[in-house]
Amino acid sequence: MGFKVLVSDPLADAAVATMREAGLIVEVSTDLTPEALKETIADYDAIVVRSATKVRQEIIDAGTKLKLIVRAGVGLDNIDVEYARGKGIAVRNTPAASSNSVAELALGHLLSTARHIGRGTASLKEGKWEKKQLKGVEIDGKALGIIGIGRIGQYLARKAAALGMHVIAYDKFVAKSPLPDLVTMVPFEELLKESDFVSLHIPYDPKLGAVIGAKEITMMKDGVRIINCARGGIIDEAALAAALASGKVAAAALDVFAIEPPDTGQALFTQESLSLTPHIGAATLEAQGRVGKEAAQTVIEFAKSL
């Protein structure tokens, strides 16, 4: 019997076709409940997921033939990675494919926080003419602090620098600037104190919890603007809500949340200077095409290596 692959979240049609053309048996089932997945996973050698499917210990245990888990995307927080690897199952992702798309969304949110684009859209649709209330700021000449200067952070740095921003960055794993002509590496506390805009591009570490909380916000400039298109949980949402309400944080933009979908009844969502998107950083035609292509190639190469 051939190498069987389950695609349990939407994947580009071309990616599925590529795997089938390579001789793999590929089945697409994007509406499986966790119970249904547990019942069917034993038939497959590999599973390709995005963010919706959770590959937890019980699914891994049920996957008695499972040899490979591929996350078509960057984050692996929906997969029990160490548990899978401990059982001899390879875990792969597609880290580069969506980087530019996420950076472009972060830049869009940055501009939205500077010029109140989200609030202007919502209020105008409600029949309000808030011309005087929506005074913004220019980004030219302002300091952008990037927390995490990996692929996405570097894409954002290039774009922001091209628009005249002064870019500084902090990364606990990086001492030397990867873009020395554009980005100055600084200590974490200095970044908090000097930035007019702060954009986060780091994973969520449950051992550390929120990287930006009340203490860190207190250290920031009055009127700072904060953008998170990385992972939910790295900003304390209650602390952010309080800082928006007090005016300490002039505006914020979030694409990710501690719990998704979030509880929109919480205080954070009552703040007018908040720009929101529903975790769409990688949701572009170009990124999804690249993600699918890279995921398909990963599965094909793995199957050929057996």
C-alpha positions as CSV (number, residue, x, y, z in Angstrom):
1,M,0.0,0.0,0.0
2,G,1.2,3.5,-0.8
3,F,2.1,6.4,1.5
4,K,-1.3,7.8,2.7
5,V,-1.7,11.5,3.6
6,L,-4.6,13.2,5.3
7,V,-5.1,16.9,4.7
8,S,-7.3,18.0,7.5
9,D,-7.4,21.7,7.0
10,P,-7.8,23.7,3.7
11,L,-4.8,23.5,1.5
12,A,-4.2,24.9,-2.0
13,D,-5.6,22.6,-4.7
14,A,-2.3,22.7,-6.5
15,A,-0.5,21.3,-3.5
16,V,-2.9,18.4,-3.2
17,A,-2.5,17.7,-6.9
18,T,1.3,17.8,-6.6
19,M,1.3,15.2,-3.9
20,R,-1.0,12.9,-5.9
21,E,1.1,13.4,-9.0
22,A,4.1,12.2,-7.0
23,G,2.3,8.9,-6.3
24,L,1.0,9.6,-2.8
25,I,-2.5,8.7,-1.7
26,V,-4.0,11.9,-0.5
27,E,-7.4,12.4,1.1
28,V,-8.8,15.8,2.0
29,S,-11.2,15.9,5.0
30,T,-11.4,19.5,6.4
31,D,-14.5,19.0,8.6
32,L,-13.4,16.3,10.9
33,T,-14.3,16.6,14.6
34,P,-11.6,15.7,17.1
35,E,-13.4,12.5,17.7
36,A,-13.7,11.6,14.0
37,L,-10.0,12.4,13.5
38,K,-9.1,10.1,16.4
39,E,-11.0,7.3,14.7
40,T,-9.5,7.8,11.3
41,I,-5.9,8.8,11.9
42,A,-4.7,5.2,12.2
43,D,-5.1,4.8,8.4
44,Y,-2.5,7.5,7.5
45,D,1.2,7.8,7.3
46,A,1.2,11.6,7.4
47,I,-1.2,14.4,8.3
48,V,-1.1,18.0,6.9
49,V,-2.7,20.6,9.1
50,R,-2.9,24.4,9.4
51,S,-4.1,26.0,12.6
52,A,-7.6,24.6,13.1
53,T,-6.7,20.9,13.6
54,K,-5.2,20.2,17.0
55,V,-2.8,17.3,17.0
56,R,-2.7,16.5,20.7
57,Q,-1.5,13.4,22.5
58,E,-4.7,11.4,22.1
59,I,-4.6,11.9,18.3
60,I,-0.9,11.0,18.2
61,D,-1.5,7.9,20.2
62,A,-4.3,6.9,17.8
63,G,-2.1,7.5,14.8
64,T,-0.4,4.0,15.0
65,K,1.0,4.4,11.4
66,L,1.8,8.1,11.7
67,K,5.3,9.0,10.6
68,L,5.0,12.7,9.7
69,I,3.0,15.8,10.9
70,V,3.3,18.9,8.6
71,R,2.0,22.2,9.8
72,A,1.3,24.3,6.7
73,G,2.3,27.5,8.3
74,V,4.7,28.7,11.0
75,G,3.4,28.2,14.5
76,L,3.4,24.7,16.0
77,D,1.3,25.5,19.1
78,N,-1.6,23.3,17.8
79,I,0.7,20.3,17.8
80,D,2.2,18.4,20.8
81,V,5.6,18.5,19.1
82,E,7.8,16.9,21.8
83,Y,5.4,14.2,22.4
84,A,5.2,13.4,18.7
85,R,8.9,13.4,18.3
86,G,9.3,11.2,21.4
87,K,7.2,8.6,19.5
88,G,9.4,8.8,16.5
89,I,7.1,11.0,14.5
90,A,8.7,13.8,12.4
91,V,7.2,17.3,12.8
92,R,7.7,19.9,10.1
93,N,6.4,23.4,9.3
94,T,6.7,26.0,6.5
95,P,8.4,28.9,8.2
96,A,9.3,31.1,5.3
97,A,6.3,30.8,3.1
98,S,4.0,33.4,4.8
99,S,6.6,35.8,6.3
100,N,6.1,38.6,3.8
101,S,2.3,38.5,4.1
102,V,2.4,38.7,7.9
103,A,4.9,41.6,7.7
104,E,2.6,43.4,5.3
105,L,-0.4,43.0,7.7
106,A,1.7,44.3,10.6
107,L,2.6,47.3,8.5
108,G,-1.1,47.8,7.6
109,H,-2.0,47.7,11.3
110,L,0.8,50.1,12.1
111,L,-0.6,52.6,9.7
112,S,-4.1,52.0,11.0
113,T,-3.0,52.8,14.6
114,A,-1.3,55.9,13.3
115,R,-4.3,57.2,11.4
116,H,-7.3,55.5,13.1
117,I,-8.4,53.8,9.9
118,G,-10.4,51.1,11.7
119,R,-12.2,53.5,14.0
120,G,-12.8,55.8,11.1
121,T,-14.4,53.1,9.0
122,A,-16.6,51.8,11.8
123,S,-17.8,55.2,13.0
124,L,-18.5,56.5,9.5
125,K,-20.7,53.4,8.9
126,E,-22.5,54.3,12.0
127,G,-23.3,57.8,10.6
128,K,-20.7,59.6,12.7
129,W,-18.4,62.3,11.4
130,E,-15.5,62.1,13.8
131,K,-13.1,64.4,11.9
132,K,-11.8,66.3,14.9
133,Q,-11.5,63.2,17.1
134,L,-9.3,61.2,14.7
135,K,-6.2,63.3,14.7
136,G,-3.3,60.9,14.0
137,V,0.5,61.0,13.7
138,E,2.9,60.5,10.9
139,I,5.2,57.5,10.9
140,D,8.1,59.2,9.1
141,G,10.9,59.7,11.6
142,K,9.2,57.7,14.3
143,A,10.9,54.9,16.2
144,L,9.7,51.4,15.5
145,G,10.7,48.8,18.0
146,I,10.5,45.2,16.7
147,I,10.6,42.5,19.3
148,G,11.8,39.4,17.4
149,I,14.0,40.1,14.4
150,G,13.5,36.8,12.5
151,R,12.1,36.5,9.0
152,I,8.9,38.4,9.6
153,G,10.6,41.1,11.7
154,Q,13.2,41.6,9.0
155,Y,10.6,42.0,6.3
156,L,8.8,44.5,8.4
157,A,12.0,46.4,9.2
158,R,12.8,46.8,5.5
159,K,9.3,48.1,4.7
160,A,9.2,50.5,7.7
161,A,12.7,51.8,7.0
162,A,11.7,52.5,3.4
163,L,8.8,54.7,4.8
164,G,11.3,56.7,6.9
165,M,11.0,55.0,10.2
166,H,14.0,54.5,12.6
167,V,14.0,50.8,13.4
168,I,15.4,49.3,16.6
169,A,15.0,45.7,17.6
170,Y,15.4,43.3,20.5
171,D,15.8,39.5,20.2
172,K,16.9,37.3,23.0
173,F,18.5,35.0,20.5
174,V,20.2,37.6,18.3
175,A,23.0,40.0,19.4
176,K,24.2,41.2,16.0
177,S,21.8,43.0,13.7
178,P,20.9,40.9,10.6
179,L,20.2,44.2,8.8
180,P,23.0,46.5,10.1
181,D,22.2,49.3,7.7
182,L,18.6,49.4,8.7
183,V,18.2,47.9,12.2
184,T,19.9,48.8,15.5
185,M,19.8,46.0,18.2
186,V,19.1,47.4,21.7
187,P,18.3,45.9,25.1
188,F,14.7,45.1,25.8
189,E,14.1,47.9,28.3
190,E,15.7,50.4,25.9
191,L,13.3,49.3,23.2
192,L,10.3,49.8,25.4
193,K,11.5,53.3,26.5
194,E,12.5,54.6,23.0
195,S,9.8,53.2,20.6
196,D,6.9,55.2,19.3
197,F,5.5,52.0,17.8
198,V,6.1,48.4,19.1
199,S,5.5,45.4,16.9
200,L,5.9,41.8,18.2
201,H,7.2,38.9,16.2
202,I,8.0,36.1,18.6
203,P,6.4,32.8,19.5
204,Y,4.3,32.3,22.7
205,D,6.2,30.5,25.4
206,P,3.7,29.2,28.1
207,K,6.6,29.0,30.6
208,L,7.1,32.8,30.2
209,G,3.6,33.9,29.6
210,A,3.0,37.5,28.4
211,V,6.1,39.4,27.3
212,I,4.2,42.7,27.4
213,G,2.2,43.3,30.6
214,A,1.4,46.2,32.9
215,K,5.1,46.6,34.0
216,E,6.4,46.7,30.4
217,I,3.7,49.1,29.3
218,T,4.5,51.5,32.2
219,M,8.1,51.7,30.8
220,M,6.9,52.7,27.4
221,K,6.4,56.3,26.0
222,D,3.0,57.9,26.7
223,G,1.0,57.5,23.5
224,V,2.9,54.4,22.3
225,R,1.2,52.2,19.7
226,I,1.4,48.4,19.9
227,I,0.9,45.8,17.1
228,N,0.7,42.1,17.6
229,C,0.5,39.9,14.5
230,A,2.5,37.1,16.1
231,R,0.8,34.9,18.7
232,G,-1.9,35.4,21.2
233,G,-0.8,35.4,24.8
234,I,2.4,37.4,24.4
235,I,0.5,40.6,25.4
236,D,-1.5,40.7,28.6
237,E,-4.9,41.6,27.1
238,A,-6.3,43.0,30.4
239,A,-3.2,45.2,30.9
240,L,-3.5,46.4,27.3
241,A,-7.2,47.2,27.8
242,A,-6.4,49.3,30.9
243,A,-3.6,51.1,29.1
244,L,-5.8,52.0,26.2
245,A,-8.5,53.2,28.5
246,S,-6.1,55.5,30.4
247,G,-4.5,56.8,27.2
248,K,-1.0,55.5,28.1
249,V,-1.3,53.4,24.9
250,A,-2.7,55.6,22.1
251,A,-3.7,52.7,19.9
252,A,-3.2,49.0,19.5
253,A,-3.7,46.5,16.7
254,L,-4.2,42.8,17.2
255,D,-4.4,39.9,14.7
256,V,-4.0,37.2,17.4
257,F,-5.6,36.6,20.7
258,A,-5.0,34.5,23.9
259,I,-8.1,32.5,23.1
260,E,-9.4,32.3,19.5
261,P,-12.0,33.2,18.7
262,P,-11.8,35.7,21.5
263,D,-14.6,36.7,24.0
264,T,-15.6,40.1,22.5
265,G,-17.5,40.9,25.6
266,Q,-14.2,41.6,27.5
267,A,-13.1,45.1,28.3
268,L,-10.4,45.1,25.6
269,F,-13.1,45.1,22.8
270,T,-14.8,48.2,24.2
271,Q,-11.7,50.3,23.4
272,E,-12.2,52.6,20.4
273,S,-8.5,52.9,19.5
274,L,-8.2,49.2,18.7
275,S,-7.7,47.8,15.2
276,L,-8.6,44.1,14.8
277,T,-8.3,41.3,12.3
278,P,-9.2,37.6,12.9
279,H,-5.7,35.9,12.6
280,I,-5.3,36.6,8.9
281,G,-1.6,37.2,8.8
282,A,-0.9,34.4,6.3
283,A,-4.3,34.7,4.5
284,T,-3.1,36.0,1.1
285,L,-3.3,34.2,-2.2
286,E,0.4,34.4,-2.6
287,A,1.2,33.1,0.9
288,Q,-1.2,30.2,0.7
289,G,0.2,29.2,-2.7
290,R,3.8,29.2,-1.2
291,V,2.6,27.4,2.0
292,G,0.9,24.7,0.0
293,K,3.8,24.2,-2.3
294,E,6.3,23.9,0.6
295,A,4.1,21.6,2.6
296,A,3.6,19.3,-0.4
297,Q,7.3,19.2,-1.2
298,T,8.0,18.4,2.5
299,V,5.6,15.4,2.4
300,I,6.9,14.2,-0.9
301,E,10.6,14.3,0.1
302,F,9.8,12.5,3.4
303,A,7.9,9.8,1.6
304,K,10.8,9.3,-0.8
305,S,13.3,9.0,2.0
306,L,11.6,5.9,3.5
